[in-house]
């Protein structure tokens, strides 16, 4: 379990989504085994964010060290739990994609990677985090009725 404060800079999440979009889009235009390597590396990045800390995941560290020092402070910080859940969903999709590709099911593997790419592009371009919205929906659905 992470000891980080449960708050993140939303600009960092969009930066991470942009890098994710670049990695996954590149995987669509290269051949095996580079495709599998890129999707596998992206799965590792997602794992850091899902099972550790979004801020200490590779893209979070790049943002914190190279980008954020040149920006004004964020207007507001956001709860880190929805992005962590989104990273878990991304980990699931990229891992499934990698497994399908390794099994020789290229079309299925690319379709699954395409869902992850679409979600990353939505976050990167318009700030809509599909995984975060899924987290919030799950919270509402599982909340006690009297709460």
Secondary structure, 3 states (H helix, E strand, C coil): CCCCCCEEEHHHHHHHHHHHHHHHHHHHHCCCCHHHHHHHHHHHHHHHHHHCCCCCCHHHHHHHHHHHHHCCCCCCEEEHHHHHHHHHHHHHHHHHHHHHHHCCCHHHHHHHHHHHHHHHHHHHHHCCCHHHHHHHHHHHHHCCCCC
